[in-house]
Amino acid sequence: QVQLVESGGGLVQAGGSLRLSCAASRNIFSINAMAWYRQAPGKQRELVATITSGGSTNYSDSVKGRFTISRDNAKNAVYLHMNSLKPEDTAVYSCNAKYTIRGVFYNYWGQGTQVTVSS
């Protein structure tokens, strides 16, 4: 089992930057994939970025070139660096961990952190 705690959200003006952090309660070295999702009011949850245990990353088209996902296995943490923020980036951002141990699939979520971008 792993607990995920996000931090770093807040209110920022358009064009600004924020860094979100996701602290895991256990070693994340073996976790297959960690990701950031977001959900805006009235919209479905959207996958923002993923990073594998090998360090491969993937981004949604809406954030490509502006957001960067990274992980620090020594600190059991995953980060989302967000630059050139737009009002449409306003959402609750949640950290997600997916991994498989002995054929059993695990999927965990953090509680989320609010990001609000003002125009």
C-alpha positions as CSV (number, residue, x, y, z in Angstrom):
1,Q,0.0,0.0,0.0
2,V,1.1,3.6,-0.6
3,Q,-0.3,6.9,0.6
4,L,0.1,9.9,-1.7
5,V,0.0,13.5,-0.4
6,E,0.0,16.4,-2.8
7,S,1.1,20.0,-2.1
8,G,2.1,23.1,-3.9
9,G,-1.3,24.2,-5.3
10,G,-2.5,27.7,-5.1
11,L,-3.6,30.8,-6.9
12,V,-1.4,32.2,-9.7
13,Q,-1.9,34.7,-12.5
14,A,-1.9,33.6,-16.1
15,G,1.6,33.2,-17.4
16,G,2.9,32.2,-13.9
17,S,4.4,29.0,-12.6
18,L,3.8,26.5,-9.9
19,R,5.5,23.3,-8.8
20,L,3.3,20.5,-7.4
21,S,4.8,17.8,-5.2
22,C,3.5,14.3,-4.5
23,A,5.0,12.7,-1.4
24,A,4.7,8.9,-1.2
25,S,4.7,6.9,2.0
26,R,6.9,4.2,0.6
27,N,9.8,3.7,-1.8
28,I,8.6,4.5,-5.3
29,F,11.6,3.0,-7.1
30,S,9.6,-0.1,-8.1
31,I,6.3,1.7,-9.0
32,N,5.6,1.1,-12.7
33,A,4.1,4.4,-13.4
34,M,3.3,7.6,-11.5
35,A,1.1,10.3,-13.0
36,W,-0.6,13.6,-12.5
37,Y,-4.3,13.9,-13.3
38,R,-6.6,16.9,-13.1
39,Q,-10.3,17.6,-12.9
40,A,-11.9,20.9,-13.6
41,P,-15.5,21.6,-12.3
42,G,-18.0,19.9,-14.6
43,K,-15.4,18.1,-16.6
44,Q,-14.0,14.6,-16.6
45,R,-10.7,13.8,-15.0
46,E,-7.9,14.2,-17.5
47,L,-4.5,12.6,-17.5
48,V,-1.8,15.3,-17.5
49,A,1.5,13.6,-17.4
50,T,3.1,10.2,-16.6
51,I,6.5,9.0,-15.7
52,T,7.6,5.4,-15.6
53,S,10.1,3.7,-13.2
54,G,12.6,4.1,-16.0
55,G,12.1,7.8,-16.3
56,S,10.1,7.8,-19.6
57,T,7.5,10.7,-19.7
58,N,4.4,11.4,-21.5
59,Y,2.2,14.5,-21.6
60,S,-1.3,15.4,-22.8
61,D,-1.3,17.7,-25.8
62,S,-2.8,20.5,-23.7
63,V,0.3,20.8,-21.5
64,K,3.1,19.6,-23.7
65,G,5.9,22.1,-23.7
66,R,4.6,23.9,-20.6
67,F,4.6,21.2,-17.9
68,T,7.4,18.8,-16.8
69,I,7.0,15.7,-14.7
70,S,9.9,14.4,-12.7
71,R,10.6,12.0,-9.9
72,D,13.1,11.7,-7.1
73,N,13.3,8.1,-6.0
74,A,15.5,9.0,-3.1
75,K,12.9,11.3,-1.7
76,N,9.9,9.1,-2.7
77,A,8.5,12.1,-4.5
78,V,7.1,13.1,-7.9
79,Y,6.8,16.6,-9.1
80,L,4.9,18.6,-11.7
81,H,6.5,21.8,-12.8
82,M,4.0,24.0,-14.5
83,N,5.0,27.0,-16.5
84,S,3.1,29.5,-18.7
85,L,-0.1,28.6,-16.8
86,K,-3.4,29.4,-18.4
87,P,-6.9,29.9,-16.9
88,E,-7.9,26.6,-18.5
89,D,-5.3,24.9,-16.3
90,T,-7.5,25.6,-13.3
91,A,-8.4,22.2,-11.7
92,V,-7.8,19.9,-8.8
93,Y,-4.6,18.1,-9.5
94,S,-4.2,14.6,-8.2
95,C,-1.2,12.2,-7.9
96,N,-1.6,8.6,-9.0
97,A,0.5,5.5,-8.5
98,K,0.0,2.3,-10.4
99,Y,2.1,-0.9,-9.9
100,T,1.9,-4.7,-10.0
101,I,3.3,-7.0,-7.4
102,R,3.0,-10.8,-7.9
103,G,0.3,-10.3,-10.5
104,V,-1.8,-8.1,-8.3
105,F,-2.5,-4.6,-9.7
106,Y,-2.5,-1.6,-7.3
107,N,-3.9,1.8,-8.1
108,Y,-3.6,4.7,-5.5
109,W,-4.7,8.3,-5.5
110,G,-3.8,11.3,-3.4
111,Q,-6.4,13.7,-2.1
112,G,-5.6,16.4,-4.7
113,T,-4.5,20.0,-4.6
114,Q,-6.3,23.0,-6.1
115,V,-4.7,25.0,-8.8
116,T,-6.4,28.3,-9.8
117,V,-5.1,30.4,-12.6
118,S,-6.5,33.9,-12.9
119,S,-6.7,35.8,-16.1
